[in-house]
Amino acid sequence: MRTIYQITPYYPPHLGGLERVVSHLAAQQAAAGHDVRVLTTDIGAGSAPRRDRGGPLRVRRHRAVEVAHTPLAPGLLGSLLRAPRGAVLHLHSAHAVLPELVALSALLKRRRFLLHFHLDVDASGRFGRLLPAYKKHVFGRVLRAAAGVIVLNAAQGDFVHRAYRVARERIHLVPNGVSSSYFRPVRPDPQHPLRLLYVGRLSVQKNVGRLLEAMSLLTRPVELRIVGDGELRPELEAQAARLGLAGVEFAGPLFGDELVRAYAEADAFVLASDKEGMPLVVLEAMAAALPVVATDVPGTRELLDGVGLLAAPDPAPLAAAVDRLAAEPGLRRELAGRSAAAARAYTWETVAAQVEKVYAEAGV
């Protein structure tokens, strides 16, 4: 039995794919008999307790503030320094500062750590101009100091090797997974306008504004349900009103059975992101046997090539792909079958077993 520290900037009920990846992986490891401890921040935690000590999976949420989309929780360093010597330090990385805290604690205690690379973020906001220098001079050093780096697909592995000079032998490919609760059989053709679903943050990277522009260009009747929340929600609701999109619903965040039901009630799934790591929401849509339309961008391309419809990241081609899906029942059935078949390779049990193998290979 191992003691495993899953270290993440955010954790449910905070909304996002990274958070749910950590939650599912930690649950699988605890079910396998490991002593699993999640170290995270209290950002977006709502009424969740700062300490959850129930069973083999324990969660410690440190007080934090968020500056330029970066969570700052100084107390995390103390928890890292107090970790037992033989514990696995498994860092989930998509934001600044936390990787440096983990690397510092590992250096001070002469320990090894594993870095799970979810996404290479782009610059945004008033501090965005500092990001290239941070990546080159700070984050790159953290990546190279890790005993191993988990990436989500081969293209991401190539990027980490090329951009951050991480040795090939220390890069490990482990995809995201999907919970068995999402799996559904292929459904009959709908007798109503196509019900399109989007699930995710309402943030710059997801580019829901592009999706709304595409909706305004459709020639077929299509309804869109947007599940999620974020800083851009007021702006996006105003955009939908300005475009006269009466068939667009902002449902807010959904969790658990309600989220599973949202996939089950949809006819197709759409994602208009600028870039992704390996979108968990697409895996969930595939498991629910939904045909998927998405922008042809890194992270999504590798997952959906030969499975879904990929469109150039522009409103017009995205609208054309959705129109095609709405007009061709045979295509919808074919893509739904491809989704369901492909999703079977991505169970969380399989992912957790692969992560165990990485722990052994990286010597953490």
C-alpha positions in Angstrom: 0.0 0.0 0.0 1.3 3.5 -0.9 0.7 6.9 0.6 -0.2 9.1 -2.3 -0.5 12.9 -2.3 -2.6 14.2 -5.1 -1.6 17.9 -5.4 -4.0 20.1 -7.4 -4.8 23.8 -7.6 -8.5 23.1 -7.6 -10.8 20.3 -6.6 -14.5 19.6 -6.8 -16.9 21.2 -6.2 -14.8 23.7 -8.2 -15.8 23.2 -11.8 -13.4 21.9 -14.4 -11.9 18.9 -16.1 -8.6 18.9 -14.2 -10.5 18.8 -10.9 -12.6 15.8 -12.0 -9.6 14.0 -13.3 -7.9 14.3 -9.9 -11.2 13.3 -8.1 -11.7 10.1 -10.2 -8.0 9.1 -10.0 -7.9 9.6 -6.2 -11.1 7.6 -5.7 -9.7 4.7 -7.8 -6.5 4.7 -5.9 -8.3 4.8 -2.5 -10.5 1.9 -3.7 -7.4 -0.1 -4.5 -6.3 0.2 -0.8 -3.9 3.2 -1.0 -3.8 6.0 1.6 -4.7 8.9 -0.6 -4.5 12.5 0.5 -5.6 15.4 -1.7 -3.8 18.7 -1.1 -5.6 21.6 -2.8 -7.0 25.1 -2.3 -10.4 26.3 -1.0 -11.1 28.3 -4.2 -14.5 27.4 -5.5 -15.1 24.9 -2.7 -18.3 26.5 -1.5 -19.4 24.9 1.8 -17.1 21.9 1.4 -15.1 21.4 4.6 -11.5 22.5 4.6 -10.6 19.0 6.0 -12.3 15.9 4.9 -10.9 12.9 6.8 -13.4 10.2 5.8 -11.9 6.9 4.9 -8.8 6.2 2.9 -9.3 9.4 0.8 -8.6 12.6 2.7 -8.9 16.1 1.4 -7.1 19.2 2.8 -8.2 22.5 1.3 -5.8 25.4 2.1 -7.0 29.0 2.3 -6.1 30.7 -0.9 -6.5 33.8 -3.0 -6.7 33.9 -6.8 -4.5 36.4 -8.6 -4.6 36.5 -12.5 -6.2 33.1 -12.6 -3.5 31.7 -10.3 -4.3 30.3 -6.9 -1.9 31.3 -4.1 -2.0 29.1 -1.0 1.2 29.6 1.1 0.0 26.9 3.6 0.4 24.2 1.0 4.1 24.3 1.4 3.9 23.3 5.1 1.7 20.3 4.2 4.1 19.3 1.5 7.1 19.5 3.9 5.2 17.4 6.5 4.4 14.6 4.0 5.9 11.2 5.0 9.2 10.4 3.5 8.0 7.5 1.4 4.9 9.3 0.0 4.2 9.7 -3.7 4.0 13.4 -4.6 1.7 13.5 -7.7 1.4 17.1 -8.9 -1.3 18.1 -11.4 -0.1 21.1 -13.3 -1.9 23.7 -15.4 -1.2 26.9 -13.4 1.8 28.7 -12.0 3.2 28.8 -8.4 1.9 25.4 -7.2 4.5 23.5 -9.3 7.3 25.7 -7.8 6.0 24.9 -4.3 6.1 21.2 -4.9 9.6 21.4 -6.5 10.9 23.5 -3.6 9.5 21.0 -1.0 11.0 18.1 -2.9 14.4 19.9 -3.0 14.4 20.7 0.7 13.4 17.2 1.7 15.4 15.4 -1.0 12.4 13.7 -2.5 11.2 12.9 -6.0 7.9 14.1 -7.5 5.8 13.3 -10.5 4.3 16.1 -12.7 1.0 15.5 -14.5 0.9 17.9 -17.4 -2.7 18.8 -18.2 -2.4 21.8 -20.5 0.1 24.5 -21.6 -1.8 27.7 -21.0 -1.6 30.8 -23.1 -1.0 34.3 -21.9 -4.1 36.3 -20.9 -4.9 39.3 -18.6 -2.6 42.1 -17.5 0.2 39.7 -16.3 0.1 37.6 -19.5 3.3 39.2 -20.9 5.2 37.6 -18.1 4.2 34.1 -19.0 6.8 33.3 -21.7 9.6 34.2 -19.4 8.0 32.2 -16.6 7.7 29.2 -18.8 11.3 29.4 -20.0 13.1 30.2 -16.8 11.0 28.8 -14.1 8.4 26.2 -15.2 10.8 24.5 -17.6 13.2 23.9 -14.6 10.4 22.3 -12.6 9.5 20.0 -15.5 13.1 18.9 -15.9 13.4 18.4 -12.1 10.5 16.0 -12.0 11.2 12.3 -11.8 8.6 11.8 -14.5 6.1 13.8 -16.5 2.7 12.4 -17.4 1.2 13.7 -20.7 -2.2 13.0 -22.1 -1.3 12.2 -25.7 1.7 11.7 -28.0 1.5 15.2 -29.5 1.6 16.7 -26.0 4.7 14.5 -25.2 6.4 15.8 -28.3 5.6 19.4 -27.2 7.0 18.9 -23.7 10.2 17.4 -25.1 10.6 20.1 -27.7 9.5 23.2 -25.7 10.7 22.3 -22.2 13.6 19.9 -23.1 12.3 17.1 -20.9 14.1 13.8 -21.7 12.0 11.4 -23.7 12.6 8.5 -21.3 11.0 10.6 -18.5 7.8 11.3 -20.4 4.9 8.9 -19.8 1.7 8.8 -21.8 -1.5 8.3 -19.7 -4.8 9.4 -21.1 -7.8 10.8 -19.1 -10.6 8.4 -18.3 -14.4 8.4 -18.0 -16.7 7.1 -15.3 -18.9 4.1 -16.0 -21.9 6.1 -15.0 -21.8 8.0 -18.4 -22.0 5.0 -20.7 -25.2 4.8 -22.7 -26.2 2.8 -25.9 -26.7 4.5 -29.2 -30.2 6.1 -29.2 -32.9 6.4 -31.9 -33.0 9.5 -34.1 -34.6 12.4 -32.3 -38.0 13.6 -33.5 -37.3 17.2 -32.4 -34.7 19.9 -33.3 -31.1 18.7 -32.6 -30.3 19.2 -29.0 -26.7 20.2 -28.8 -24.7 20.2 -25.5 -21.7 22.1 -24.3 -20.1 21.3 -20.9 -17.2 23.3 -19.5 -15.9 26.5 -18.0 -17.0 29.8 -19.5 -13.5 31.0 -20.0 -11.2 32.4 -22.7 -9.6 29.1 -23.6 -13.0 27.4 -24.2 -14.1 30.2 -26.6 -17.9 29.7 -26.2 -18.2 33.1 -27.9 -17.1 31.3 -31.1 -19.8 28.7 -30.6 -22.5 31.4 -30.1 -21.4 33.0 -33.4 -21.6 29.6 -35.1 -25.1 29.2 -33.7 -26.2 32.5 -35.4 -25.0 31.1 -38.8 -27.0 27.8 -38.7 -29.6 27.0 -41.3 -31.1 24.1 -39.5 -33.1 24.2 -36.2 -30.7 23.4 -33.4 -31.0 24.0 -29.6 -27.9 24.5 -27.5 -27.6 23.8 -23.8 -24.6 25.4 -22.1 -23.6 23.6 -18.8 -20.9 25.4 -16.8 -20.0 28.7 -15.3 -17.1 31.1 -15.3 -16.0 34.7 -15.5 -17.3 35.2 -19.0 -20.9 34.1 -18.3 -22.4 37.7 -18.2 -20.6 38.6 -21.4 -21.7 35.4 -23.2 -25.3 35.8 -22.1 -25.3 39.3 -23.5 -23.8 38.0 -26.7 -26.5 35.4 -27.1 -29.2 38.0 -26.5 -27.5 40.4 -29.0 -27.5 37.6 -31.6 -31.1 36.8 -31.0 -30.3 33.1 -30.0 -33.6 32.1 -28.4 -32.7 28.4 -28.5 -29.6 28.8 -26.2 -29.9 27.9 -22.5 -27.3 28.7 -19.9 -28.0 26.0 -17.4 -25.2 26.8 -15.0 -22.9 24.2 -13.4 -24.2 20.6 -13.0 -22.7 17.8 -10.9 -23.1 14.1 -10.3 -26.4 12.5 -11.5 -27.6 15.9 -13.0 -24.5 16.1 -15.2 -24.9 12.4 -16.3 -28.5 13.2 -17.1 -27.5 16.2 -19.2 -25.4 14.0 -21.5 -28.2 11.4 -21.6 -30.8 14.0 -22.7 -28.6 15.5 -25.5 -28.4 14.5 -29.2 -24.9 15.7 -29.9 -22.0 17.4 -28.2 -19.9 20.4 -29.2 -16.6 22.0 -28.2 -15.2 25.2 -29.6 -11.9 25.5 -27.7 -8.7 27.2 -28.8 -6.7 24.3 -27.3 -7.1 21.4 -24.9 -5.0 18.8 -23.1 -7.4 15.9 -23.4 -10.9 17.1 -22.8 -12.7 15.0 -20.2 -16.1 16.3 -21.4 -15.5 14.9 -24.8 -14.7 11.5 -23.3 -17.9 11.7 -21.3 -19.9 12.6 -24.4 -18.3 9.7 -26.3 -19.3 7.3 -23.4 -22.8 8.7 -23.7 -22.8 7.7 -27.4 -23.1 11.2 -28.6 -21.8 12.4 -31.9 -19.2 15.1 -31.3 -18.4 18.3 -33.2 -15.3 20.1 -32.1 -12.7 22.6 -33.3 -9.6 21.0 -35.0 -7.1 22.1 -32.3 -4.3 20.3 -30.3 -5.7 18.0 -27.6 -9.1 17.5 -29.3 -7.7 16.5 -32.7 -5.8 13.5 -31.3 -8.9 12.3 -29.4 -11.5 12.8 -32.2 -9.6 12.0 -35.4 -11.7 9.3 -37.1 -14.3 9.5 -34.3 -16.1 12.9 -34.5 -16.4 15.9 -36.8 -13.5 18.3 -36.7 -13.9 21.9 -37.9 -11.5 24.7 -38.4 -11.5 27.0 -35.3 -13.8 29.6 -36.9 -17.6 30.2 -36.6 -18.4 29.5 -40.2 -16.9 26.0 -40.5 -18.1 25.1 -37.0 -21.6 26.1 -38.1 -21.3 24.0 -41.3 -20.3 20.9 -39.3 -23.3 21.3 -36.9 -25.7 21.9 -39.8 -24.4 18.7 -41.5 -24.9 16.8 -38.3 -28.5 18.1 -38.0 -29.3 17.3 -41.6 -27.9 13.8 -41.8 -29.4 11.2 -39.4 -27.2 8.4 -40.9 -24.1 10.4 -40.1 -25.3 11.0 -36.5 -25.9 7.3 -36.0 -22.4 6.5 -37.4 -20.6 9.0 -35.3 -22.6 7.9 -32.2 -21.4 4.4 -32.7 -17.8 5.5 -33.2 -18.0 7.5 -30.0 -19.4 4.6 -27.9 -16.8 2.2 -29.3 -13.8 4.5 -28.8 -14.8 5.4 -25.2 -14.5 1.8 -24.0 -10.7 2.2 -24.0 -10.8 5.0 -21.4 -12.1 3.6 -18.1 -10.8 5.0 -14.9 -9.7 1.5 -13.8 -7.5 1.3 -16.8 -6.1 4.8 -16.2 -5.3 4.1 -12.5 -3.4 0.9 -13.5 -1.3 2.9 -16.0 -0.5 5.5 -13.3 0.6 2.8 -10.9 3.0 1.6 -13.6 4.4 5.1 -14.0 5.0 5.4 -10.3 7.2 2.3 -10.5 9.0 3.4 -13.7 9.7 6.9 -12.3 10.8 5.5 -8.9 8.5 7.8 -6.8 
